[in-house]
Amino acid sequence: MGFSLWIAGEVAFAQGTYESRPAGTAVIAVTDLFKRRDFRPVNRAPSVFDPSYVGLFASLGDLNAALSTRRRAVRGARGTVFSASRRRR
């Protein structure tokens, strides 16, 4: 199963594909991660020609890793300072 990803503003769409056929679509906030139960066959994803199309991913883990990486990059670009010496209590 593969997954197509679109990110439009604060919303992320993912469509599961099985042998080139749609297998359900999920819509979440970009700050969240996709779960299998999020995918519904009645939801519609944007077109692959839409400018918000990010790409095709091999698994749900790859899809969530891309969202996490993008989230860290956006936080870093906004000037947030990360400290390695900071500890949680």
C-alpha positions in Angstrom: 0.0 0.0 0.0 1.3 3.5 -0.9 0.2 6.9 0.3 -0.1 10.2 -1.5 0.3 13.4 0.6 -1.0 16.9 0.2 -0.4 19.8 2.6 -2.6 22.9 2.2 -2.0 25.4 5.0 -2.6 23.8 8.3 -4.3 20.7 6.9 -2.7 17.5 5.6 -4.5 15.1 3.2 -3.3 11.5 2.6 -4.8 9.0 0.2 -4.0 5.3 0.5 -3.5 3.6 -2.8 -3.5 -0.1 -3.4 -2.4 -1.3 -6.9 -3.0 2.3 -8.2 -6.6 2.4 -6.9 -7.7 4.7 -4.1 -8.2 3.0 -0.8 -9.4 5.8 1.5 -8.5 9.3 2.4 -7.6 11.0 5.7 -7.6 14.6 6.7 -5.7 15.8 9.8 -3.9 18.9 11.1 -0.3 19.2 10.0 0.7 19.0 13.7 -0.8 15.5 14.1 0.2 12.1 12.7 -1.8 9.8 10.5 -3.3 6.5 11.9 -4.9 3.7 9.9 -8.3 4.4 11.4 -8.2 8.0 10.0 -8.7 6.7 6.4 -12.3 6.7 5.1 -13.4 5.6 1.6 -15.9 8.5 1.4 -13.4 11.4 1.8 -11.9 12.9 -1.4 -8.3 13.9 -1.8 -7.2 16.8 -4.0 -5.8 16.1 -7.5 -2.2 15.1 -7.9 -1.9 18.2 -10.1 -2.8 20.5 -7.2 0.1 22.6 -6.0 -0.2 21.3 -2.5 0.8 17.8 -3.6 3.9 16.7 -1.7 4.5 13.2 -3.1 4.1 9.5 -2.8 5.2 7.5 0.2 5.7 3.7 0.6 4.2 3.3 4.0 2.3 5.1 6.8 5.6 5.3 8.8 7.3 7.1 5.9 4.4 9.5 5.6 4.5 10.4 9.3 8.3 10.8 9.2 7.9 13.3 6.3 5.3 15.2 8.4 7.6 15.2 11.4 10.6 16.4 9.4 8.5 19.2 7.8 7.2 20.2 11.2 10.8 20.5 12.6 12.0 22.5 9.5 9.1 24.9 9.8 9.8 25.4 13.6 13.5 26.0 12.9 12.7 28.5 10.1 10.5 30.5 12.4 13.5 31.2 14.6 12.8 28.9 17.5 15.9 28.2 19.4 16.5 24.5 20.4 18.9 23.8 23.3 20.5 20.4 23.7 21.3 21.1 27.3 17.7 21.6 28.3 16.3 18.8 30.4 12.7 17.8 31.2 11.6 17.6 34.8 
